[in-house]
Amino acid sequence: MQWATADLGLALLALGRVDEAAAHFTSTGTARDEVGDDAGTVLRAYGEAVLTFDRRRPAAARTLFARAYDGFRRLGVAVPTGLALAGIAACDEGLGDTVSAGTVINGCCCTPNRPGKWG
């Protein structure tokens, strides 16, 4: 349920329904399913990072993307881990640090592809 709620939040954000997206990300952080992992908290951080970046606050968004990146790595989900890393690079670029952005995105592209899952 956590993954579906987060996906719906991203879809709502893409449709410009920011307040509804934010509500879905918040509920994702409080939802727990039978797996008992920390996915809801990690997905909430990722959703908040996307919202914060969309609001043109790259420094704050970078912190949230980094938290999501660490969490996705812990969960062993490759695609979301890469998306969070790409978010970190976008924040670095938004902060004017193109060297760091290039280094981060290069690390994302050059990381060996390991089996993972998206939820």
PyMOL commands that set and color helices and strands:
alter all, ss='L'
color gray80, all
select helices_A, chain A and resi 2-14+18-30+39-54+58-75+78-94+98-110
alter helices_A, ss='H'
color red, helices_A
deselect
rebuild
show_as cartoon
